[in-house]
Amino acid sequence: MSDNAKFFRFESDALIEQSESTGEPQLAAADSWLVIDGKAHSIERHFERFAAWVNDSAPELTEDLPTFFEAVKTTLGAPGRWFPRLELHTEGDKGAQLFLRLREAPDQLGPIKLWTYPQTDPRQFPLVKGPDLSLCLQMRRNAQMHGADEAVITDSRGNILEGALSSIVWWQGDVLCAPGDELPWLDSITRREVFSIAEQMGLKTRLKTAKPADLVGLEVWALSSLQGIRVASEWVGLGAPLGTAKHFDSFERRLRMLSTII
């Protein structure tokens, strides 16, 4: 990802560009998505998710959110590929503040290699994006050291929760499956979109628990707002192959069609 990023603080109903503070910020909440030439999909869902986190962590900023979101949309109309991130910072002398980090997005990547993170879920705030972001990046780096692209987080029973920076779903025949709501996974906008597409196509969906070994021979996807759907080509260390990408093309095409002008 490009280092050519801009950083804005929301103040007096406007986004004010400023120099980046030294070090990685301690995020109370964050949300990001892909923008291509002023178009994105499900941006209002991202705003709703971020608003819910702000309401929990800094309710004093709730009334500022509609103006903040409008200012963000105005900033995202430039041509090109962008990966904006909304940020809530609650540390420091100035109290809770809202920020926008505008980054150039990388190109679309192809198939992904998965690897099971060897420890039980180490995150402290699995239901909120932001506080554990540095830890998730570290888990992904560990996966890369093992020849994979993404670390898959499991619970104390070895059940799949999600990827460090992605949502994991799989296919059993023509049934789209994913971890159930009884497990602590981050509410994924892209997962919602994919499940909605499946239902519109008349395909069955199912929420269930599964261990990595249960997915041998199955079509497995890693989902994210940046990369959309990435087919898992290998699960490093699993000792057996995954299935082929039978459903990818039709879903990837429909996912692109959801993009609308911001």
C-alpha positions in Angstrom: 0.0 0.0 0.0 1.3 3.5 -0.9 2.7 5.7 1.8 1.2 8.6 0.0 -1.6 9.1 2.5 -3.5 12.1 3.8 -4.6 12.4 7.4 -7.6 14.6 8.4 -9.0 15.6 11.8 -12.7 16.4 12.1 -13.1 19.8 13.7 -15.7 22.5 13.5 -17.8 20.5 11.1 -14.9 20.1 8.6 -12.0 17.8 7.9 -8.7 19.5 8.4 -5.6 18.0 7.0 -2.7 17.7 9.4 0.6 16.0 9.9 0.6 12.4 11.0 1.3 12.0 14.7 4.4 10.0 15.6 3.8 6.3 16.1 0.8 4.0 15.5 -2.4 5.5 17.0 -4.3 3.7 19.7 -7.6 3.2 17.9 -10.8 2.9 19.8 -12.6 2.1 16.5 -11.8 2.0 12.8 -13.6 1.2 9.6 -12.3 1.1 6.0 -13.5 0.1 2.5 -12.5 0.3 -1.1 -13.3 3.3 -3.3 -12.7 3.3 -7.1 -13.2 6.5 -9.0 -15.7 7.8 -6.5 -17.7 4.6 -6.3 -18.0 2.1 -3.4 -20.6 -0.4 -2.2 -22.4 -0.6 1.1 -20.8 2.7 2.4 -23.8 3.4 4.5 -23.4 0.1 6.2 -19.8 1.0 7.0 -21.1 4.3 8.5 -23.7 2.5 10.5 -21.1 0.0 11.9 -18.6 2.8 12.8 -21.4 4.8 14.4 -22.4 1.9 16.6 -18.8 1.6 17.8 -18.6 5.4 18.4 -21.8 5.3 20.4 -20.3 2.7 22.7 -16.9 4.3 23.2 -17.5 8.1 22.8 -21.3 8.8 22.9 -20.5 12.5 23.2 -19.5 12.5 19.5 -22.8 10.8 18.3 -24.4 14.1 17.2 -21.3 15.0 15.1 -21.4 11.7 13.0 -23.8 12.8 10.3 -21.7 15.9 9.5 -18.5 13.8 9.7 -19.9 11.2 7.3 -21.0 13.9 4.8 -17.5 15.5 4.9 -15.9 12.0 4.3 -18.1 11.4 1.3 -17.2 14.8 -0.2 -13.5 13.9 0.2 -13.8 10.6 -1.6 -14.9 11.8 -5.0 -11.3 11.9 -6.5 -10.5 9.5 -9.3 -8.3 6.5 -8.6 -8.2 3.6 -6.1 -8.5 4.6 -2.5 -8.7 2.8 0.8 -10.1 5.4 3.4 -10.2 4.6 7.0 -12.4 6.2 9.6 -10.8 6.4 13.0 -11.9 7.1 16.5 -9.1 8.1 18.9 -10.1 8.4 22.6 -6.6 8.9 24.1 -4.8 12.2 24.6 -5.5 15.6 26.2 -8.2 16.5 23.7 -10.4 13.6 24.5 -12.3 11.6 21.8 -11.7 12.8 18.2 -12.7 11.6 14.8 -10.2 11.3 11.9 -10.1 10.2 8.3 -7.0 8.5 6.8 -7.1 8.6 3.0 -4.7 6.0 1.5 -4.1 4.8 -2.0 -5.4 1.2 -2.4 -3.2 -1.6 -3.7 -4.2 -3.6 -6.8 -6.6 -6.4 -6.6 -4.9 -9.6 -5.4 -5.5 -13.2 -6.6 -5.8 -16.4 -4.6 -4.8 -16.5 -1.0 -3.0 -19.0 1.2 -4.3 -19.5 4.7 -2.5 -20.6 7.9 -4.0 -21.5 11.3 -2.7 -19.2 14.0 -1.3 -21.6 16.6 -2.7 -19.8 19.7 -6.3 -19.4 20.9 -7.7 -16.0 19.9 -5.5 -13.4 21.5 -7.6 -10.4 20.8 -9.1 -8.3 23.6 -11.8 -6.7 21.5 -12.8 -9.1 18.8 -16.2 -7.4 18.1 -14.7 -4.0 17.3 -12.2 -3.1 14.6 -9.4 -0.9 15.7 -8.1 -1.7 19.2 -6.5 -5.0 18.1 -5.5 -3.9 14.6 -1.7 -3.9 15.4 -2.1 -7.4 16.9 -3.9 -8.6 13.7 -1.2 -7.2 11.5 1.3 -9.1 13.6 -0.7 -12.3 13.2 -0.7 -11.8 9.4 3.1 -11.3 9.4 3.4 -14.6 11.3 1.4 -16.2 8.6 3.7 -14.8 5.9 6.7 -16.2 7.8 5.1 -19.6 7.3 4.5 -19.1 3.6 0.9 -18.0 3.8 -0.9 -14.7 3.3 -3.4 -14.7 6.1 -3.7 -16.1 9.6 -6.9 -17.8 10.6 -8.0 -17.3 14.2 -9.6 -20.1 16.2 -11.2 -20.4 19.6 -10.2 -22.7 22.5 -11.9 -25.7 20.8 -10.2 -25.1 17.5 -13.2 -23.7 15.7 -12.6 -21.1 13.0 -13.5 -17.6 13.9 -12.2 -15.5 11.1 -8.9 -14.3 9.5 -6.7 -11.7 11.1 -7.9 -9.1 8.6 -10.7 -11.0 6.8 -13.8 -13.1 7.1 -13.7 -16.8 6.3 -16.5 -18.6 4.5 -16.7 -22.0 2.7 -18.9 -24.0 0.5 -20.4 -27.5 1.2 -21.7 -28.4 -2.2 -24.0 -25.4 -3.1 -24.5 -24.3 0.5 -22.6 -21.2 1.7 -21.3 -21.7 5.2 -19.7 -19.4 7.8 -19.1 -19.3 11.6 -22.2 -18.8 13.6 -23.3 -15.8 15.7 -22.5 -17.6 18.9 -18.8 -17.2 18.1 -16.9 -13.9 18.5 -16.2 -12.7 15.0 -16.2 -9.1 13.7 -19.3 -8.1 11.9 -18.2 -8.2 8.2 -19.9 -6.0 5.6 -18.5 -8.1 2.8 -19.8 -11.3 4.4 -23.3 -9.7 4.6 -23.1 -8.9 0.9 -22.0 -12.3 -0.1 -24.7 -14.0 2.0 -27.3 -11.6 0.5 -26.1 -12.5 -3.0 -26.4 -16.2 -2.3 -30.0 -15.8 -1.0 -30.9 -13.7 -4.1 -29.5 -16.6 -6.3 -31.7 -19.1 -4.4 -28.7 -20.8 -2.8 -28.9 -22.1 0.7 -26.7 -20.6 3.5 -25.8 -22.0 6.9 -24.1 -20.8 10.0 -22.0 -23.5 11.7 -18.9 -24.3 13.6 -15.9 -25.9 11.8 -12.3 -26.6 12.3 -9.7 -26.1 9.6 -9.5 -29.9 9.0 -13.2 -29.9 8.3 -12.6 -27.7 5.2 -10.4 -30.2 3.3 -11.6 -30.5 -0.2 -14.0 -27.5 0.1 -14.1 -24.2 -1.7 -12.9 -21.6 0.9 -13.0 -17.8 0.6 -11.4 -15.0 2.5 -13.5 -11.8 2.4 -12.6 -8.2 3.0 -13.8 -4.7 2.0 -10.5 -4.0 0.4 -10.0 -7.2 -1.7 -13.6 -8.5 -1.9 -13.5 -12.3 -2.4 -10.2 -14.1 -2.5 -10.3 -17.9 -3.2 -8.1 -19.9 -0.8 -5.7 -21.9 -2.9 -4.0 -23.6 0.0 -4.2 -24.0 3.8 -0.6 -24.2 4.8 0.1 -27.0 7.3 -3.3 -28.7 6.8 -1.8 -31.6 4.9 -4.5 -31.9 2.3 -5.8 -29.7 -0.6 -8.8 -27.4 -0.6 -11.5 -27.5 -3.3 -11.6 -25.6 -6.6 -13.4 -22.3 -7.1 -16.8 -23.3 -8.5 -18.8 -20.3 -7.3 -16.2 -17.5 -7.4 -16.9 -16.0 -10.8 -20.6 -15.5 -10.4 -20.3 -14.0 -7.0 -17.3 -11.8 -7.8 -19.3 -10.4 -10.8 -22.4 -9.6 -8.7 -20.3 -8.1 -5.9 -18.8 -5.6 -8.4 -22.3 -4.6 -9.5 -23.1 -3.4 -6.0 -20.7 -0.4 -6.4 -22.5 3.0 -6.6 -21.5 6.6 -6.7 -20.7 8.0 -3.3 
